Amino acid sequence: MLELEERIRRNGIVEGGEVLKVDSFLNHQIDVTLLEAMGREWARLFAGEGVNKILTIEASGIGIACIAAQVFEVPVVFAKKSRTKNIAGDVYKVEVPSFTHGGVSEVIVSKRFLLPTDRLLLIDDFLANGAALEGLIDLAAQAGAAVIGAGIAIEKGFQPGGERIRAKGVRVESLARIKSMEAGKIEFF
Ligand code: 5GP
């Protein structure tokens, strides 16, 4: 998606060669008009697939997923990073290593909000090693829900996540796929 690529070139900041900061428009300060255009693009790509719910992961996927959900006219569920052990109630759980913070989070979704009849679109801001997306796929599998595909804002194509997730047979639609990046120079596929 050209508009997103141009924005990344203009406002993205490469940190240490591995991490791209896009906090001026995507995940801290948020350009909602851009998010709406992204939502419309995913709606075009996944048209006719019967998506009835969007699933994302706390925290930075939530804004993007909410605007996409508005375009799809479906609810959005976000998997929560649980801060307390033995959370009350019936939940699906998975452990997800964090790319940006290190460490592992236990991620949960209430069984009430993921159903075997669901046709899920998974949404996240970044795809790096694929752990976050694999966690969401695992939660969907626990619920017996169908994963129609994944809508990713920015895929860092030089990291292995995209290949890993596509090898599982999951359709991944990344709106910007970075081939290489260094300070001041970002190339897309
Ligand atoms: P993965 O699980 O695919 O290794 O990493 C994806 C998650 O890590 C995303 O949910 C995102 O929040 C975070 N992440 C990965 N790479 C980057 C990056 O370059 N910049 C930012 N801001 N977040 C990233």
Residues whose N, C-alpha, C, O or C-beta is under 5 A from the ligand:
A	BS01	5GP	E18 V19 L20 K21 S60 P97 F99 T100 D124 F126 L127 A128 N129 G130 A131 A132 L133 G161
